Amino acid sequence: MTISGIDRLLADPALLAQLKGKRVALVAHPASLTRDLVHSLDALIAAGVTITAAFGPQHGIKGDKQDNMVETPNEVDAKLGIPLFSLYGEVRRPTPAMMATFDVVLIDLQDLGCRIYTFITTLLYMLEAASAAGKSVWVLDRPNPAGRPVEGTTLLAGWESFVGAGPMPMRHGLTLGELGHWFIDHFRIDVDYRVVSMEGWQPDAGPGFGWPPEWLWINPSPNAANLNMARCYAGTVMLEGATLSEGRGTTRPLELFGAPDIDAKAVIAEMERFAPQWLQGCKLREIWFEPTFHKHVGTLCNGVHIHAEGGFYDHARFAPWRVQALGFKAIRRLMPDYELWRDFPYEYAFGKLPIDVINGGPALREWVDDAGSEAGDLDAIATPDEQQWAEATRRFRLY
């Protein structure tokens, strides 16, 4: 059985004693729950911890902001009377006034194991602010549902953003607590940091391969609806930089891609022809859908559903970043003039194409758009980055 950091803290009188007499803040979202599905904020207060503030990441502490790039305002909790600060509103980094409300901050966030999932950037910004303010940071660790595999190109210098905290690949293979140690080492942050580690987490064990099979899935953000999404996300998140729908406005967001003007069967056939080795860990299925909001709202779309689940899932072989890159490549090969890439200030990064911001550089887009490129050309770019990251971060693994 896997025991989360919050449950370990609540069960350990010696750990709780270290918070006695301290003003404590909590960074949380809807998946910040104990094994009994009690929210960590309520559980900590019930355990006698003096909570003086709470922080919400992107989508808010309540998880009520459905779409991407929707800001959450600060507020005061009506029952507790404490400030609920938004780290995705007027500011992304906690201000000195916010930092003055506590002595120790507990970070209890369910991550998805992907660089672009902004909770890890919030962790970095909190570590930097805590260093400047002389505060302590505790991460109450949780599983990485995507497990240990690493995939994608390393973010290039100058491409840092809220979806690119540092030079790491798209799929980082670490837990939030482990990433905190990497951030501190890489950015040379002088901060009082500790991880309340999990007990019993086995990231290489089936059937969950990172996600404990006895755990319920609670959405950490509104469109993170299940484990299949978490596994696919390091690839499907790139659709936020494309004109194709990623399934927002459907019940299976970020598990599929499509549009009104593509032939999904032809796309799947071309994907299977061009790089069948990249598809060995999953199954592709044609799907029809009509988004109720977001891209192509109210329009019938033909698309591809990626199934990294059931008997089709091979944890060692599934490569979501390559699968989605292959989807783009297939469309580009079938329709060379297709308007594939969106152009808008994605996550407030001005003057750069969103697909490049997402990937931390232009390499993937250039590979897709190069009519002469082959699968091996993308492997040649990504594989050395993946190997380097896996080796460099091995010493930070706690499990």
Phi, psi and omega per residue, in radians:
M1 nan 2.382 3.098
T2 -1.637 2.211 3.121
I3 -1.909 2.191 -3.074
S4 -1.284 2.920 3.102
G5 -1.065 -0.700 -3.139
I6 -1.152 -0.694 3.131
D7 -1.216 -0.622 3.076
R8 -1.137 -0.734 3.112
L9 -1.068 -0.834 -3.089
L10 -1.141 -0.470 -3.099
A11 -1.579 -0.062 -3.029
D12 -2.008 1.771 -3.125
P13 -1.013 -0.577 -3.137
A14 -1.170 -0.675 3.083
L15 -1.186 -0.802 3.130
L16 -1.061 -0.616 -3.127
A17 -1.083 -0.511 -3.138
Q18 -1.251 -0.248 3.083
L19 -1.695 -0.117 -3.115
K20 -1.127 2.328 -3.126
G21 1.392 0.013 3.138
K22 -1.783 2.555 2.950
R23 -1.470 2.163 -2.977
V24 -2.067 2.358 3.011
A25 -1.942 2.779 3.139
L26 -2.294 2.289 2.971
V27 -1.766 2.103 -2.954
A28 -2.659 2.935 3.048
H29 -2.581 -3.011 -3.035
P30 -1.108 -0.397 3.132
A31 -1.549 0.102 3.096
S32 -1.437 1.412 -2.989
L33 -2.281 2.660 2.987
T34 -1.398 3.070 3.125
R35 -1.109 -0.383 3.097
D36 -1.599 0.185 3.126
L37 1.120 0.544 2.981
V38 -1.613 2.315 -3.130
H39 -1.118 2.473 -3.069
S40 -0.991 -0.600 3.122
L41 -1.074 -0.821 3.141
D42 -1.192 -0.686 -3.108
A43 -1.156 -0.697 3.130
L44 -1.159 -0.751 3.105
I45 -1.088 -0.747 3.114
A46 -1.102 -0.480 3.135
A47 -1.472 0.030 3.080
G48 1.609 0.140 3.111
V49 -1.334 2.357 -3.125
T50 -1.465 1.680 -3.133
I51 -1.560 2.121 -3.104
T52 -1.946 -0.179 3.114
A53 -2.871 2.772 3.028
A54 -2.404 2.644 -3.115
F55 -2.184 2.492 3.030
G56 -2.015 2.412 3.068
P57 -1.455 -2.807 3.074
Q58 -0.959 2.475 -3.081
H59 1.403 -0.120 3.023
G60 1.558 2.752 3.126
I61 -1.102 -0.466 3.097
K62 -1.517 -0.245 -3.108
G63 1.194 0.515 -3.006
D64 -1.666 -0.134 -3.112
K65 -1.554 1.790 -2.938
Q66 -1.169 -0.858 -2.976
D67 -1.532 2.959 3.058
N68 -1.295 2.667 3.055
M69 0.992 0.658 3.010
V70 -1.926 2.077 -3.024
E71 -1.437 2.709 3.136
T72 -2.022 2.299 3.127
P73 -1.405 2.816 2.958
N74 -1.223 2.689 3.047
E75 -2.710 3.067 3.054
V76 -2.007 2.272 -3.140
D77 -1.118 2.180 -3.035
A78 -1.117 -0.565 -3.099
K79 -1.581 -0.738 -3.041
L80 -1.549 -0.408 -3.135
G81 1.299 0.254 -3.142
I82 -1.781 2.680 3.090
P83 -1.235 2.443 3.005
L84 -1.932 1.745 -3.068
F85 -1.491 2.416 3.085
S86 -1.686 2.249 3.017
L87 -1.791 0.360 2.988
Y88 -2.569 1.091 -3.124
G89 -2.585 -2.034 3.092
E90 -1.135 -0.473 -3.137
V91 -2.340 2.747 2.966
R92 -1.834 -0.535 3.114
R93 -1.742 2.408 3.107
P94 -1.106 2.394 -3.105
T95 -1.464 2.836 3.057
P96 -0.968 -0.632 3.118
A97 -1.130 -0.693 3.078
M98 -1.126 -0.780 -3.100
M99 -1.137 -0.430 -3.121
A100 -1.285 -0.139 -3.069
T101 -1.519 -0.027 -3.083
F102 -2.643 2.915 3.033
D103 -1.840 -0.662 -3.126
V104 -2.260 2.346 3.051
V105 -1.952 2.273 3.046
L106 -1.743 2.246 3.134
I107 -1.931 1.973 -3.102
D108 -2.182 1.428 -3.079
L109 -2.153 2.300 3.008
Q110 -1.420 2.030 -3.135
D111 -1.659 2.987 3.093
L112 -1.984 0.003 3.088
G113 1.412 0.380 -3.067
C114 -2.219 2.365 -3.083
R115 -0.984 -0.623 -3.022
I116 -1.368 -0.269 3.114
Y117 -1.246 1.996 -2.787
T118 -1.258 -0.104 3.134
F119 -1.096 -0.508 -3.137
I120 -1.280 -0.573 3.057
T121 -1.178 -0.670 3.062
T122 -1.049 -0.694 3.067
L123 -1.046 -0.837 3.140
L124 -1.034 -0.819 -3.109
Y125 -1.107 -0.621 3.107
M126 -1.210 -0.694 3.089
L127 -1.059 -0.757 -3.132
E128 -1.176 -0.716 3.121
A129 -1.185 -0.663 3.119
A130 -1.154 -0.628 3.082
S131 -1.077 -0.792 -3.117
A132 -1.182 -0.562 -3.051
A133 -1.702 -0.063 -3.125
G134 1.230 0.616 -3.140
K135 -1.808 2.854 3.116
S136 -1.768 2.514 3.124
V137 -2.131 2.190 3.016
W138 -2.042 2.243 2.966
V139 -1.717 2.178 3.031
L140 -1.584 1.768 -2.857
D141 -1.272 2.658 3.124
R142 -2.416 2.859 -3.103
P143 -1.159 2.680 2.866
N144 -1.603 1.877 -3.035
P145 -1.166 -0.325 3.089
A146 -1.505 -0.121 3.069
G147 1.361 -2.812 -3.017
R148 -1.455 -0.361 -3.076
P149 -0.972 2.552 -3.121
V150 -2.031 2.408 -3.136
E151 -2.726 2.519 3.043
G152 1.961 2.921 3.100
T153 -1.430 2.653 3.124
T154 -1.299 2.381 3.075
L155 -1.026 2.286 -3.087
L156 -1.469 2.652 3.061
A157 -1.005 2.373 -3.102
G158 1.622 -0.134 -3.138
W159 -1.868 0.253 3.123
E160 -1.131 2.514 -3.140
S161 -2.809 -3.068 3.094
F162 -1.170 -0.359 3.053
V163 -1.826 0.240 3.120
G164 -2.590 1.447 -3.006
A165 -1.265 -0.402 -3.089
G166 -3.097 -3.112 -3.070
P167 -1.303 1.389 3.108
M168 -2.348 2.775 3.086
P169 -1.335 3.030 -3.097
M170 -1.057 -0.820 -3.117
R171 -1.866 1.920 -2.906
H172 -1.652 -0.323 3.019
G173 1.309 0.183 -3.088
L174 -2.033 2.853 2.964
T175 -1.505 2.957 3.128
L176 -1.070 -0.729 3.132
G177 -1.092 -0.722 3.107
E178 -1.158 -0.710 3.112
L179 -1.076 -0.631 3.086
G180 -1.001 -0.741 3.095
H181 -1.105 -0.702 3.114
W182 -1.141 -0.782 3.105
F183 -0.973 -0.836 -3.103
I184 -1.071 -0.723 3.133
D185 -1.226 -0.827 -3.038
H186 -1.212 -0.780 -3.083
F187 -1.625 0.037 3.100
R188 0.935 0.977 -3.128
I189 -1.584 2.195 3.105
D190 -1.635 1.715 -3.047
V191 -2.590 2.591 3.053
D192 -1.393 1.863 -2.997
Y193 -2.264 2.425 3.023
R194 -2.562 2.676 3.083
V195 -1.984 2.168 2.931
V196 -1.489 1.708 -2.958
S197 -1.292 2.842 3.035
M198 -1.335 2.848 3.010
E199 -2.049 2.249 3.028
G200 1.472 0.156 -3.123
W201 -1.313 2.232 -3.132
Q202 -2.168 1.547 -2.999
P203 -1.177 -0.298 -3.120
D204 -1.751 0.041 -3.053
A205 -1.646 2.404 3.042
G206 -1.443 2.851 0.095
P207 -1.513 -0.157 -3.039
G208 -1.427 -0.554 -3.124
F209 0.876 0.894 -3.115
G210 2.176 -0.620 3.128
W211 -1.822 2.051 -3.116
P212 -1.046 2.180 -3.050
P213 -1.105 -0.379 -3.133
E214 -1.476 -0.111 -3.121
W215 -1.500 2.474 2.964
L216 -1.302 2.619 3.019
W217 -1.596 2.102 3.034
I218 -2.038 2.229 -3.083
N219 -1.012 2.073 3.026
P220 -1.328 -0.373 2.976
S221 -2.518 2.786 -2.939
P222 -0.988 -0.563 -3.084
N223 -1.762 0.190 3.046
A224 -1.720 1.416 -2.858
A225 -1.600 -0.254 -3.086
N226 -2.939 3.084 -3.110
L227 -1.166 -0.619 3.111
N228 -1.044 -0.728 3.086
M229 -1.054 -0.775 -3.119
A230 -1.078 -0.651 3.117
R231 -1.234 -0.661 -3.095
C232 -1.403 -0.359 -2.875
Y233 -1.025 -0.623 -3.127
A234 -1.122 -0.222 3.017
G235 -1.848 -0.896 -3.035
T236 -1.178 -0.360 3.101
V237 -1.078 -0.436 3.117
M238 -1.107 -0.367 3.128
L239 -1.116 -0.338 3.072
E240 -1.123 -0.336 3.075
G241 -1.748 0.149 -3.105
A242 -2.096 2.831 3.113
T243 -1.348 -0.272 3.093
L244 -1.186 2.583 3.033
S245 -1.296 2.419 3.000
E246 -1.679 0.202 3.103
G247 1.577 0.114 2.995
R248 -1.086 2.438 -3.030
G249 1.523 0.130 2.989
T250 -2.177 3.105 3.138
T251 -1.499 -0.046 -3.138
R252 -2.244 0.937 -3.100
P253 -1.133 2.557 3.063
L254 1.087 0.430 2.963
E255 -2.103 0.001 -3.004
L256 -2.622 2.936 3.001
F257 -2.561 2.591 -3.137
G258 -3.122 3.107 -3.126
A259 -2.872 2.877 -3.139
P260 -1.169 -0.393 -2.965
D261 -2.007 0.484 3.019
I262 -2.076 2.741 3.085
D263 -1.839 1.748 -3.006
A264 -1.085 -0.670 3.130
K265 -1.090 -0.701 3.104
A266 -1.178 -0.661 3.117
V267 -1.112 -0.811 3.132
I268 -1.073 -0.750 3.141
A269 -1.082 -0.704 3.135
E270 -1.229 -0.646 3.063
M271 -1.061 -0.781 -3.126
E272 -1.177 -0.542 3.128
R273 -1.341 -0.726 -2.971
F274 -1.339 -0.724 -3.108
A275 -2.635 1.196 -3.108
P276 -1.058 -0.454 -3.121
Q277 -1.145 -0.390 3.138
W278 -1.459 -0.112 -3.046
L279 -1.898 0.156 -2.986
Q280 -1.282 -0.290 -3.093
G281 -1.703 0.095 -3.049
C282 -2.652 -3.110 3.092
K283 -2.293 2.346 3.094
L284 -1.771 2.438 -3.098
R285 -2.392 2.349 3.047
E286 -1.143 2.488 -3.116
I287 -2.515 2.598 2.998
W288 -1.992 2.443 3.140
F289 -2.721 2.750 3.130
E290 -2.297 1.774 -3.086
P291 -1.066 2.411 3.088
T292 -1.517 -0.224 2.994
F293 -2.736 3.034 3.074
H294 1.310 -2.680 -3.026
K295 -1.031 2.428 3.075
H296 0.999 0.593 -3.116
V297 -0.980 2.319 3.083
G298 1.251 0.202 -3.098
T299 -2.062 2.344 3.137
L300 -1.169 2.210 -3.124
C301 -2.051 2.526 2.984
N302 -1.797 2.330 -3.029
G303 -2.651 -3.065 -3.094
V304 -2.126 2.149 3.083
H305 -1.727 2.226 3.139
I306 -1.665 2.088 3.139
H307 -1.893 1.777 3.032
A308 -1.838 1.087 -2.982
E309 -2.748 2.918 3.114
G310 1.042 -2.602 -3.115
G311 -1.256 -0.174 3.140
F312 -1.464 -0.237 -3.010
Y313 -1.517 2.224 3.013
D314 -2.141 1.858 -3.001
H315 -1.055 -0.680 -3.083
A316 -1.285 -0.423 -3.054
R317 -1.821 -0.377 -3.063
F318 -1.129 2.219 -3.074
A319 -2.284 1.410 -2.993
P320 -1.072 -0.628 3.133
W321 -1.117 -0.741 3.108
R322 -1.237 -0.646 3.122
V323 -1.043 -0.807 -3.122
Q324 -1.245 -0.661 3.046
A325 -1.011 -0.680 3.129
L326 -1.164 -0.644 3.062
G327 -1.067 -0.783 3.065
F328 -1.061 -0.778 -3.078
K329 -1.106 -0.707 3.137
A330 -1.088 -0.757 3.117
I331 -1.129 -0.729 3.135
R332 -1.117 -0.654 3.141
R333 -1.256 -0.646 -3.141
L334 -1.332 -0.616 -3.109
M335 -2.360 1.455 -3.016
P336 -0.987 -0.497 -3.085
D337 -1.714 0.172 -3.110
Y338 -1.065 2.328 3.104
E339 -1.350 1.621 -2.963
L340 -1.644 -0.611 -2.972
W341 -1.777 2.306 3.057
R342 -1.366 2.762 3.115
D343 -2.412 1.737 3.080
F344 -2.786 2.874 -3.093
P345 -1.287 1.402 -3.100
Y346 -1.148 2.207 -3.102
E347 0.823 0.709 2.995
Y348 1.144 0.368 3.033
A349 -1.655 1.805 -3.024
F350 -1.538 2.554 3.039
G351 1.389 0.185 3.123
K352 -2.311 2.520 3.087
L353 -1.177 2.414 -3.132
P354 -0.956 -0.682 -3.114
I355 -1.087 -0.564 3.123
D356 -1.348 -0.640 3.064
V357 -1.074 -0.766 -3.128
I358 -1.072 -0.720 -3.089
N359 -1.570 -0.061 3.125
G360 1.209 0.560 -3.130
G361 2.629 2.962 -3.013
P362 -1.567 0.027 -2.942
A363 -1.046 -0.771 -3.093
L364 -1.156 -0.806 3.135
R365 -1.058 -0.741 3.141
E366 -1.103 -0.641 3.090
W367 -1.138 -0.763 3.132
V368 -1.078 -0.764 -3.017
D369 -1.416 -0.213 3.130
D370 -1.406 1.937 -3.075
A371 -1.085 -0.399 -3.095
G372 -1.701 -0.009 -3.063
S373 -1.341 2.611 3.117
E374 -2.072 2.980 -3.118
A375 -1.008 -0.711 -3.119
G376 -1.088 -0.434 3.111
D377 -1.192 -0.659 3.084
L378 -1.251 -0.699 3.060
D379 -1.001 -0.702 -3.101
A380 -1.132 -0.519 3.101
I381 -1.394 -0.781 -2.977
A382 -1.465 -0.689 -2.998
T383 -1.002 -0.793 3.099
P384 -1.067 -0.675 3.095
D385 -1.096 -0.753 -3.134
E386 -1.104 -0.776 -3.130
Q387 -1.148 -0.705 -3.129
Q388 -1.131 -0.768 -3.137
W389 -1.134 -0.788 -3.131
A390 -1.023 -0.719 -3.136
E391 -1.261 -0.718 -3.077
A392 -1.197 -0.500 -3.067
T393 -1.724 -0.040 -3.104
R394 -0.999 -0.636 -3.082
R395 -1.260 -0.217 3.128
F396 -1.651 -0.041 -3.107
R397 -1.260 2.314 3.137
L398 -1.739 -0.127 -3.008
Y399 -2.321 nan nan
